[in-house]
């Protein structure tokens, strides 16, 4: 288990460094950042799938857990920035709607796996 944590931490550091390099505007750094991000997403999806399958669930449950949060982030990104009151109300609405699902997902993913009856 410790090896996976080290791999995940190392991957996070590499992603951060490539994201910082991509901010410079270098096209090659952006491509490398995109590739490393795709590898990270696949790695984390595989680990998450394994944890969910240990609980008898499919990876499609992630859509229920984190779909509202991602959808809310996309909606907030598309709103006009000049109307501050609209942004605050939309942010509160996204938090109120998505928080229960995200908390439920984190609890499901980090909780102990059920023990089989003997």
N, C-alpha and C positions, 0 to 999 in steps of 0.2 A: 504494500500500500504506500510506503514511503517513496518508492521509486516513481510511482505515478504522480505523486504530489510534486516531486522534484522536476519531472518532465513538464507538468502543467505550469509550474513556476518559471521554468526556463523558457517555455513557449510564450508565457506572458511577457517576459522581459524582451524577448526577440521581437514580439509584436509591437511593443512600446517603442523600441529603438527604430524599427522600420517605419512606424507611423511618424516618428519625429523626422526621419530622413525624408519621407514622402512630403512633409510639409514644406521642404525647401523648394519644391517645384520640379525636382529631377524626375523625369519620366521613368527611368530605370528603377529608381527607388520606389516609385508608385507601383510599378508592375511587381516588384519583389514583395512589397507590402501586401498587395492583393493576393499573391500566391501563398504567402505565409498565413494570411488571414483565412484563406480557404482551407488550408491544412489544419489550422487551429479549430475551425468550425467542424470539420469532419472528425477530428480527434475528440472534441468535446461531445459531439453527437453520439459517437460510438460509446463513450463512457456512460453518457446519460441513458442510452438505449440499454446497456447492460444493467444499469441500476434499476431501470423501470421493469425490465424483463424479470429481474429477481423478485419483483413484487407482483408479477403476473399482469403487467400492463404493457401497452404498446408505446412506441415513441410518439405516436400521434397525439398522445395526451399533452405533449408540450404545446400544441396549438391552443388547447384550452387554458393551460397554465400561463403561458407567456404571450399568446396571440393578442389579447387586449392591450397589453403594455406596448408591444411593437406597433399595433394599429394606432394607438394614442400618440406615440412618438411621431409617426408619419403625419397624422392629422396636425399635430402641433407645428411640425416643420412647414406645412403648407399654409398655415394661417398668416395673415398680414401682420408684420411686426409693428406697424404704426399704432395699432389699437391696443394699448396696454391692458385695459380692463377686460377685453375679449381674451387676451392671452392668459391672464390670471384665472378667469373663470374656466377656460378650456383646460388649463393645467390642473386645477382642482378637480374638474370632472374626470379627467383621465386618471388621476390618482385615486379618486373614490371608486371608480369602476374597475380599474385594473389591479389595485392593491390586494383585494381578497384572493383573486386568482393567482397572482404572483407569490403571495405568502403561502397559499395552499401548495403550489408547485415546489417551492423551496423546502417546505416541510416534508413533502412526499419524496423528494430527491435526497435529502440529507438525513432522514429518519432511518431507524434500524429496519433492516429487511425482516419480514415475517419468518418465524421459525416453523419449519414443517413438523407436523405431529408425528410422533414415533409410535 
